[in-house]
Amino acid sequence: MATVTAATRAKREVAASARKQVEALGVEIRQDYPLANLTTIKVGGTADYFAAVTDTHKLLRLVRWARAHDLPYLILGGGSNVLVSDRGVRGLVIQNRCKAVQVQDAPCCDYPADTRPYLFAESGALMAGAARTAINAGLTGLEWAVSVPGSVGGAVVNNAGAHGGEVKDCLWDVLLLDERGDIQVYGVEELAYAYRRSSLKQGRVIDASFGPVLLSANFRLERGEPEKIRSTAQAFLSHRRETQPVEPSLGSTFVNPEDDFAGRLVEEAGLKGFRLGGVEVSRTHANFLINPGGVGAATAAEVVAMIEHIQAVVAGHSGVQLEPEIQKIGEW
Ligand SMILES: Cc1cc2nc3c(=O)[nH]c(=O)nc-3n(C[C@H](O)[C@H](O)[C@H](O)COP(=O)(O)OP(=O)(O)OC[C@H]3O[C@@H](n4cnc5c(N)ncnc54)[C@H](O)[C@@H]3O)c2cc1C
């Protein structure tokens, strides 16, 4: 008779408890769940456990359940900045679909009592959708975000930005479940923001862990001229449609070096259109790696090999060492 290892026993216990959670939480926990379709580049393996949540209360209870079972977790927003390993993720992947967004005068009495309004957003709301809500309410400050894929959570963690704007310019505070399991409000000044970085970002390669979970964010905006706000946002959208590829990708692969553009350096090194397996350097924008064939056509290993190839060629050509902007997640 085959021996049952401690790891198998632990997995069975988690699976049995997970089944009970379906009744207790109204959250279904699936096993060996494919993740490729939940990312914008459409590559990668499976999660040992997977659940999608649609309200913050369930998100909190699920994270606390995972902590109680010593089951590391990883929050997935829009999957637009993460490369999932072909080996997948050991632990629980939680797809965050908590999407409430609301314009408020002041979230509570502790907030500065002047005339500037706030936009409250749950962390699973689309950043572009939150920006659209602000625009429709005649509020200015988030127009840049109207063309950025992904969730509010991903944008706040990454300090997402475009067209000269970024999260840190208009974020007021966030509600966070911290590493100790406490719920805390953090002001924007406590999040150590820098170019595409914050204290919430856990490095270039991350696995499931017991890290902080962003629950919601308040953005502080200004009232503006509705027509002007709308036309600015429209111009940003049009510019994006003209300059970026439509095929599956993770957006910009490399961080722009100081005073230069990664795309320009990749193009100058003659790599536009270069193909490796199912992955290609976009002909529309050389800082984008595309997977034209979609799910099943390319692997994460090919994306990594392509990144390393580009880094070597660009370093040889211009002497610049390009740094990846995207995050690798799971077991590498
Ligand atoms: C076509 C395209 C264009 C893009 N253009 C831009 C651009 O102009 N500017 C820009 O800045 N980026 C751009 N990106 C990259 C990407 O859209 C942003 O980085 C985005 O903010 C990522 O959000 P997400 O929800 O998809 O995060 P994910 O990729 O799902 O996650 C990113 C990281 O954040 C963590 N995370 C997500 N939500 C939470 C949470 N609630 N709590 C704790 N951790 C969390 C994840 O665990 C992961 O580590 C582009 C991507 C694509 C595909």
The ligand as a Gaussian input file, in Angstrom:
#p B3LYP/6-31G(d) Opt

LIG

0 1
 C       -1.824000      46.383000     -22.546000
 C       -1.270000      46.822000     -21.215000
 C       -0.983000      48.156000     -20.998000
 C       -0.457000      48.572000     -19.761000
 N       -0.199000      49.897000     -19.570000
 C        0.261000      50.317000     -18.371000
 C        0.494000      51.712000     -18.126000
 O        0.257000      52.559000     -18.964000
 N        0.969000      52.066000     -16.905000
 C        1.222000      51.154000     -15.919000
 O        1.639000      51.555000     -14.825000
 N        1.012000      49.839000     -16.126000
 C        0.537000      49.405000     -17.307000
 N        0.325000      48.063000     -17.518000
 C        0.659000      47.101000     -16.439000
 C       -0.524000      46.821000     -15.517000
 O       -1.739000      47.129000     -16.153000
 C       -0.449000      47.603000     -14.210000
 O        0.746000      47.296000     -13.521000
 C       -1.655000      47.308000     -13.311000
 O       -1.716000      48.288000     -12.312000
 C       -1.635000      45.914000     -12.692000
 O       -2.895000      45.709000     -12.064000
 P       -3.512000      44.241000     -11.937000
 O       -4.769000      44.326000     -11.172000
 O       -3.599000      43.595000     -13.264000
 O       -2.402000      43.537000     -11.035000
 P       -1.921000      41.995000     -11.079000
 O       -1.096000      41.816000     -12.293000
 O       -3.085000      41.096000     -10.898000
 O       -1.039000      41.973000      -9.779000
 C        0.142000      42.766000      -9.686000
 C        0.712000      42.636000      -8.277000
 O       -0.145000      43.298000      -7.361000
 C       -0.560000      42.394000      -6.328000
 N       -1.934000      42.732000      -5.974000
 C       -2.979000      42.972000      -6.808000
 N       -4.079000      43.293000      -6.100000
 C       -3.725000      43.245000      -4.792000
 C       -4.426000      43.458000      -3.563000
 N       -5.712000      43.787000      -3.539000
 N       -3.747000      43.327000      -2.407000
 C       -2.423000      42.993000      -2.410000
 N       -1.711000      42.766000      -3.528000
 C       -2.361000      42.888000      -4.704000
 C       -0.444000      41.013000      -6.959000
 O       -0.316000      39.993000      -5.966000
 C        0.809000      41.174000      -7.794000
 O        1.939000      41.046000      -6.982000
 C       -0.212000      47.624000     -18.732000
 C       -0.518000      46.268000     -18.956000
 C       -1.053000      45.864000     -20.171000
 C       -1.407000      44.420000     -20.375000

